[in-house]
Amino acid sequence: NITYKDLIKLWGMPLNHQVTDLDLTIGHISTDSRTIEKGDFFVPLVGNKFDGHDFLDVAFDIGIRAAIVSKEFKGLVPTGLPHWVVPDTLHSYQQIALLHRRNLNLPVVAVTGSVGKTTTRELIRVILSSLGGIVSSKENENNDIGVPKTLLTGTEKDAAFVLEMGMRGLGQIEHLSWVAEPDIAVITNVGQAHIGILGSRENIAKAKSEITSNLKS
């Protein structure tokens, strides 16, 4: 349900702009060149060992509708591909997920904790399933990529989201809370996990409590 007009409000007019109807939806959002289909919107993510920009030509040949491209990308964007140049493609991916979350306006339950996150997430999902379709985190998709990916799978037919949020340091759960804008936040406990990174149990508690930073009142 996200349109070109929505993205223009975020990033301005795209380059190679060829769309005459700005109310057209941007299509399915893909971050994986191996599963791209014709008409998709491509978000090339960049990691320590991969760069999705390497597959822009492949995605274009398949028939993607548009894409976003990092300003750090030094290669050539395929001629004729509508695209936005952004500072960070991951952050822009998260912006799209937040926009989708707001458009759907479904209840979001966010779960974190030193242990028990996945069990608690699954218990909540099962309890809420009587309300209808529950979109829930899968496996270890509880990070900067996994949380927006889960949000983007939600539809108007669903009843709620149940999102697991993990962290490796201060500020990370705060960012995930920004992406998801939870209605309900659950902290299972504050244990000793990550004490080598954060230094104390008090800092772990602070990091877990970041889940409330964008909690709805």
Buried (B, 14 or more C-beta within 10 A) or exposed (E): EBBBEBBBEBBEEBEEBEBEEEEEEBBBBBBBBEEBEEBBBBBBBBEEEEBBBEBBBBBBEBEBBBBBBBEEBEEEBBEEBBBBBBEBBBEBBBBBBBBBBEBBEBBBBBBBBBEBBBEBBBEBBEEBBEEEBBBBBEEEBBBBBBBBBBBBBBEEEBBBBBBBBBBEEBEBBBBBBBBBBBBBBBBBBBBEBBEEEBEEEEBBBBBBBBBBBBBEE
